[in-house]
Amino acid sequence: MTHTLEEQVIGFAGICQACRIVQQIARGQSVETSCWEASLKSILQTDPPDTESVYGSLRNLTIGLETVKAQMGHRNELRDPEVTRYIVGLLSLARRLNKRADMQAMLAERISQVKRQLTHFAITDEQIQASLAAIYSDIISPLGSRIQVTGDRSLLQQPANQNRVRAILLAGIRAAILWQQVGGKRLQLIFQRSKLLTQVEQCLSTL
C-alpha cells in the first residue's frame, strides 16, 4: 500500500511532539493541553480510519510539526540535541517492539484495559496516567536501553511527573510505530529532508 509524505510527516511529528512534551514536563514548563491530550489519546487509537485521525486533526500536532521544523531545518541553533536523543531512543525501542509478537499482544491487552478505564476517568486523570506509565515500564522499558530523561531533578522525582513522562513516552512509541507503518525510514530523514520540510510547512500553513 502506498502512503503519502503527509502521512509520514504526521507520524514523525507525533514522535517529535511526545519528545518535546517530555522535555516540557521534565523542566516544569507549561504544556499545550490539546496537543498533550491528543498524544495520549493516540495510544488508544488502535484501528483509525486514516492517519490524521490518530491525532484528531493536524492542529493537535502543532507542537510536533514545529519541533520537526526546528530539528530538521537549516538553522543549527534551533536543533535540540536532547530532543534528538529522545527521538533516537523511541525509534530504537519501536523497532525492537516490532520484533516481539508476544510483547505486542500484551500491549494490545493492556491498552484495552485502559480503554475500559476511560468510561470513568479522563485521559489526563492521574489514574489513567499511572496505567499508561505502567504499560511503558512493564512492556517497553525491558526491550532495550532506557531513555534517560533530563530536567529538574526535584520534578522528576515526583511520582505524578514520572507517570506523565512515561505515559507520553508510550505515546511516542505509538507514533514511531505509526511512522513505520506509513513507510517512514531513518534514511529518509537524511536524504529527503527538504521534501519533508516542505510538507511540514504545508501542514503548518493549514493550521
N, C-alpha and C positions, 0 to 999 in steps of 0.2 A: 504494500500500500504506500502510495506517495504522500508525503507530508509537506506542508508549506514551511517556508522560512519563518513566517509569523508564528506558527505553532512551536517551532524550535525556540524562537525568542521568548515566547510565553513560558516555556519550560525552564529556560535558563534564567529568566527574570524571577521565576519562583524560587530558584536556588539562591540567587543574589539577595532577594528580599528576606529570606529566612536568615541569611548570614548577617545582613545589616541589622535586623531586629535583635538578633542575639547580641550584637555589639552594643546596641542601644540599651538593652536590658542590663547588660554587664556594667555599663558606665552610668547607669541611673538616669539616662536621657528619656525624654518623652517619646512614645511610640504612637504613630498614626493608627488609631483604633480600627478603622475599616480594613487597612492592609493586614494588621495583626490577626484580626478575626478571619479574614479571607484565607490567610495562610494556614491557620489552624483548621478551618473547615475543609480545606483542600485534602487533608489527611483522610477525611471520611467520604470523599468523592471517589468511590471505587468503581463506578460504572457511568461516567459522564457521557452525555450525548456528543460533546465535542471538547476540544482542548480548552477553549476560553471558559467554558462552563465550570472547569475545575476551580476557578477563582471568582466566578460570578460575572466579572467584567474586567476589562483592561484597567479601568480606574482603580480597582483593588490591587493592582500590581504597580502602582505609581512608584513606590519605594524601590521595588525590584528593577524596573525599567531605568530609573535614574541611576541606580547603582551599576547596572550593566554599562550605561553610557560613560560613567566615571571610570570604571575599571578597564574598559576596552578602548577608550578614547585616546587621543594623541597627546593629552596633557598629563605628563608623568606625575605632576604634583597632586593630581586628583585620585590617583590609584592608591588603594589602601592595602598594604601587604597583609594585614590581619584578616581582612575580608577574603583576600586571595587564598590564604591558608585555610580558612573555613570552607571555601568552595572546593578546594582540592581534597580536603578531608571527607566532605559529603559525597563527592563523586566516587572516591575510593570505596567508601562503605556501601554505596548503592551498587557498585559493580560486584562486590562480594555477596550482597544480598541476592542479586540476580542468579548467583550460582548455587544458592541454598533453597531448594524447594521446600524443605522442612521448615525453615525459618519464615518463608513466605506464607505458608499455610498457617503457622502460628500467628503471624502478623495479621492476617485476614480475620482470624477468630477474635483476636484481642480488639481489633478495630470495630468489629460487630458489637462487642460488649460495650464499647464507648458510645456507639450509636444508640444503644438502648438507654444508656445513662442520660442522653440528651433529651429524653422525654421529661426529665425532671430538672435538668440544670442547663445553664447557658454554656456556650463553648468556652467562655473566659472564666467560668467558675473555677475556684481553686481545686475542687474535687475532680473536675474534668482535666484540668492541667496536670494534676497528680497522676491520673490514669494514663494520659498520653506520655508523661515523663517516664512512668514505669515501663511502658512499651519500649521506649527508646533504650532504657537501661537494661532491660531483660533480653531484648532481641537484637538491637542494632549495635550497642557498645561491644558485645562479645565478638563481633565479626572481625574486628581489626583494631588498629591504633585509635585510641580515644582522641577526640578533638579537644584540645586544651583551650578553654575559653579564658581570655584575659580581660581584666577590668578592675572594678572596685572590689577588693577582697571582702570587705565587710558586707557588700551587697550579695556577692556570690556565695557567701556562707549561709545566707538565709534560705531555709528550705523552700519557701514560696518562689523565690527567684530561681533557685536550682530547677524547680519543676517547670517554670516558664521557659528557661533556656533549653531544657531537654525536650519539652513539647515542641518548641519552634524548630529545633534541630530535626525532629521527626518530620516536620513539615518540609524541611529542606531535603530530606531523604525522599519524601513523596515527589517533590519537584524534580529531583535528579532522576528518578525512575521515569517520570513523565517525559523529561527531556530525551532520555534514551529511547523511549517508546516512539517518539515522533521523529527519530532519526538524528538526534544530536550526537556529535562526535567531538572528542577533545581536539583533534587536529583541525576541526572546523573553526575553533576559537582562535587558531593561529592563522590559517590560510584564507579564511572567509570573513575576517574581522570587519572589513569595510562594508560588505554586504549586510552583516549582522547589525552594524551600527546604523546603516541607512534604514533598516527595518525598525530598529528601536526608535529612531527619530520619527518615523511614520506613526508608530503606535502612540508615542507621547503627544504628537500633534492632534490626535483624536480625543484626548482627554479634556 
